[in-house]
Amino acid sequence: MAKKITVTLLCSLCLLLLAAGCRTQNAPQQKQKAFVTTYAELLLLHEKEKMRSHLPDSLYQMKVDTFFLQHHTTKEQFRNTMADISADPENWKNFLQDVNRAVDSLRNR
Protein backbone atom coordinates (compact mmCIF):
# COMPACT_ATOMS: atom_id res chain seq x y z
CA MET A 1 0.00 0.00 0.00
CA ALA A 2 2.79 2.44 0.91
CA LYS A 3 4.55 1.57 -2.34
CA LYS A 4 1.38 2.41 -4.31
CA ILE A 5 1.06 5.77 -2.58
CA THR A 6 4.73 6.57 -3.22
CA VAL A 7 4.39 5.72 -6.93
CA THR A 8 1.21 7.78 -7.16
CA LEU A 9 2.90 10.74 -5.48
CA LEU A 10 5.95 10.47 -7.75
CA CYS A 11 3.75 10.32 -10.85
CA SER A 12 1.75 13.32 -9.66
CA LEU A 13 4.94 15.26 -8.97
CA CYS A 14 6.30 14.44 -12.43
CA LEU A 15 3.07 15.60 -14.06
CA LEU A 16 3.15 18.86 -12.11
CA LEU A 17 6.77 19.49 -13.08
CA LEU A 18 6.02 18.69 -16.71
CA ALA A 19 3.05 21.07 -16.73
CA ALA A 20 5.12 23.82 -15.10
CA GLY A 21 7.86 23.31 -17.68
CA CYS A 22 5.38 23.64 -20.54
CA ARG A 23 4.06 26.91 -19.13
CA THR A 24 7.60 28.23 -18.76
CA GLN A 25 8.42 27.37 -22.38
CA ASN A 26 5.24 29.04 -23.64
CA ALA A 27 5.87 32.24 -21.68
CA PRO A 28 8.50 33.61 -24.13
CA GLN A 29 6.22 32.77 -27.06
CA GLN A 30 3.30 34.56 -25.41
CA LYS A 31 5.54 37.51 -24.61
CA GLN A 32 6.71 37.72 -28.23
CA LYS A 33 3.09 37.47 -29.48
CA ALA A 34 2.14 40.37 -27.23
CA PHE A 35 5.15 42.34 -28.47
CA VAL A 36 4.16 41.65 -32.09
CA THR A 37 0.76 43.17 -31.40
CA THR A 38 2.27 46.16 -29.61
CA TYR A 39 4.69 46.77 -32.47
CA ALA A 40 1.87 46.47 -35.03
CA GLU A 41 -0.26 48.95 -33.07
CA LEU A 42 2.68 51.37 -32.91
CA LEU A 43 3.14 51.11 -36.68
CA LEU A 44 -0.54 51.86 -37.20
CA LEU A 45 -0.33 54.80 -34.80
CA HIS A 46 2.54 56.19 -36.87
CA GLU A 47 0.65 55.61 -40.10
CA LYS A 48 -2.51 57.28 -38.81
CA GLU A 49 -1.11 60.20 -36.85
CA LYS A 50 2.13 61.02 -38.60
CA MET A 51 1.58 59.99 -42.19
CA ARG A 52 -2.12 60.60 -42.79
CA SER A 53 -2.89 63.33 -40.27
CA HIS A 54 0.51 65.03 -40.62
CA LEU A 55 0.64 65.55 -36.87
CA PRO A 56 3.59 67.74 -35.80
CA ASP A 57 6.49 65.87 -34.20
CA SER A 58 5.82 67.18 -30.70
CA LEU A 59 2.16 66.10 -30.73
CA TYR A 60 3.04 62.77 -32.28
CA GLN A 61 5.65 62.16 -29.55
CA MET A 62 3.01 62.88 -26.92
CA LYS A 63 0.78 60.21 -28.51
CA VAL A 64 3.70 57.76 -28.58
CA ASP A 65 4.44 58.46 -24.91
CA THR A 66 0.78 57.84 -24.07
CA PHE A 67 0.87 54.64 -26.13
CA PHE A 68 3.81 53.30 -24.11
CA LEU A 69 2.12 54.24 -20.84
CA GLN A 70 -1.03 52.40 -21.87
CA HIS A 71 1.06 49.34 -22.75
CA HIS A 72 2.94 49.46 -19.43
CA THR A 73 6.35 49.74 -21.06
CA THR A 74 9.00 52.34 -21.80
CA LYS A 75 10.76 53.32 -24.98
CA GLU A 76 13.96 51.84 -23.57
CA GLN A 77 12.31 48.49 -22.84
CA PHE A 78 10.80 48.56 -26.32
CA ARG A 79 14.19 49.27 -27.91
CA ASN A 80 15.87 46.54 -25.84
CA THR A 81 13.29 44.00 -26.93
CA MET A 82 13.74 45.07 -30.55
CA ALA A 83 17.52 44.66 -30.20
CA ASP A 84 17.07 41.16 -28.77
CA ILE A 85 14.74 40.10 -31.57
CA SER A 86 16.82 41.60 -34.36
CA ALA A 87 20.04 39.97 -33.08
CA ASP A 88 19.01 36.69 -34.73
CA PRO A 89 18.27 37.10 -38.46
CA GLU A 90 15.86 34.14 -38.59
CA ASN A 91 13.98 35.34 -35.52
CA TRP A 92 13.86 38.87 -37.01
CA LYS A 93 12.44 37.54 -40.28
CA ASN A 94 9.74 35.57 -38.44
CA PHE A 95 8.98 38.56 -36.24
CA LEU A 96 8.46 40.84 -39.25
CA GLN A 97 6.17 38.29 -40.90
CA ASP A 98 4.13 38.08 -37.68
CA VAL A 99 3.98 41.89 -37.49
CA ASN A 100 2.73 42.11 -41.08
CA ARG A 101 -0.04 39.64 -40.30
CA ALA A 102 -0.93 41.54 -37.12
CA VAL A 103 -1.06 44.87 -38.97
CA ASP A 104 -3.37 43.38 -41.59
CA SER A 105 -5.57 41.90 -38.88
CA LEU A 106 -5.75 45.18 -36.94
CA ARG A 107 -6.58 47.14 -40.11
CA ASN A 108 -9.46 44.80 -40.89
CA ARG A 109 -11.15 45.32 -37.52
C-alpha positions as CSV (number, residue, x, y, z in Angstrom):
1,M,0.0,0.0,0.0
2,A,2.8,2.4,0.9
3,K,4.6,1.6,-2.3
4,K,1.4,2.4,-4.3
5,I,1.1,5.8,-2.6
6,T,4.7,6.6,-3.2
7,V,4.4,5.7,-6.9
8,T,1.2,7.8,-7.2
9,L,2.9,10.7,-5.5
10,L,5.9,10.5,-7.7
11,C,3.7,10.3,-10.8
12,S,1.8,13.3,-9.7
13,L,4.9,15.3,-9.0
14,C,6.3,14.4,-12.4
15,L,3.1,15.6,-14.1
16,L,3.2,18.9,-12.1
17,L,6.8,19.5,-13.1
18,L,6.0,18.7,-16.7
19,A,3.0,21.1,-16.7
20,A,5.1,23.8,-15.1
21,G,7.9,23.3,-17.7
22,C,5.4,23.6,-20.5
23,R,4.1,26.9,-19.1
24,T,7.6,28.2,-18.8
25,Q,8.4,27.4,-22.4
26,N,5.2,29.0,-23.6
27,A,5.9,32.2,-21.7
28,P,8.5,33.6,-24.1
29,Q,6.2,32.8,-27.1
30,Q,3.3,34.6,-25.4
31,K,5.5,37.5,-24.6
32,Q,6.7,37.7,-28.2
33,K,3.1,37.5,-29.5
34,A,2.1,40.4,-27.2
35,F,5.2,42.3,-28.5
36,V,4.2,41.7,-32.1
37,T,0.8,43.2,-31.4
38,T,2.3,46.2,-29.6
39,Y,4.7,46.8,-32.5
40,A,1.9,46.5,-35.0
41,E,-0.3,49.0,-33.1
42,L,2.7,51.4,-32.9
43,L,3.1,51.1,-36.7
44,L,-0.5,51.9,-37.2
45,L,-0.3,54.8,-34.8
46,H,2.5,56.2,-36.9
47,E,0.6,55.6,-40.1
48,K,-2.5,57.3,-38.8
49,E,-1.1,60.2,-36.9
50,K,2.1,61.0,-38.6
51,M,1.6,60.0,-42.2
52,R,-2.1,60.6,-42.8
53,S,-2.9,63.3,-40.3
54,H,0.5,65.0,-40.6
55,L,0.6,65.6,-36.9
56,P,3.6,67.7,-35.8
57,D,6.5,65.9,-34.2
58,S,5.8,67.2,-30.7
59,L,2.2,66.1,-30.7
60,Y,3.0,62.8,-32.3
61,Q,5.6,62.2,-29.5
62,M,3.0,62.9,-26.9
63,K,0.8,60.2,-28.5
64,V,3.7,57.8,-28.6
65,D,4.4,58.5,-24.9
66,T,0.8,57.8,-24.1
67,F,0.9,54.6,-26.1
68,F,3.8,53.3,-24.1
69,L,2.1,54.2,-20.8
70,Q,-1.0,52.4,-21.9
71,H,1.1,49.3,-22.8
72,H,2.9,49.5,-19.4
73,T,6.3,49.7,-21.1
74,T,9.0,52.3,-21.8
75,K,10.8,53.3,-25.0
76,E,14.0,51.8,-23.6
77,Q,12.3,48.5,-22.8
78,F,10.8,48.6,-26.3
79,R,14.2,49.3,-27.9
80,N,15.9,46.5,-25.8
81,T,13.3,44.0,-26.9
82,M,13.7,45.1,-30.5
83,A,17.5,44.7,-30.2
84,D,17.1,41.2,-28.8
85,I,14.7,40.1,-31.6
86,S,16.8,41.6,-34.4
87,A,20.0,40.0,-33.1
88,D,19.0,36.7,-34.7
89,P,18.3,37.1,-38.5
90,E,15.9,34.1,-38.6
91,N,14.0,35.3,-35.5
92,W,13.9,38.9,-37.0
93,K,12.4,37.5,-40.3
94,N,9.7,35.6,-38.4
95,F,9.0,38.6,-36.2
96,L,8.5,40.8,-39.2
97,Q,6.2,38.3,-40.9
98,D,4.1,38.1,-37.7
99,V,4.0,41.9,-37.5
100,N,2.7,42.1,-41.1
101,R,0.0,39.6,-40.3
102,A,-0.9,41.5,-37.1
103,V,-1.1,44.9,-39.0
104,D,-3.4,43.4,-41.6
105,S,-5.6,41.9,-38.9
106,L,-5.8,45.2,-36.9
107,R,-6.6,47.1,-40.1
108,N,-9.5,44.8,-40.9
109,R,-11.1,45.3,-37.5
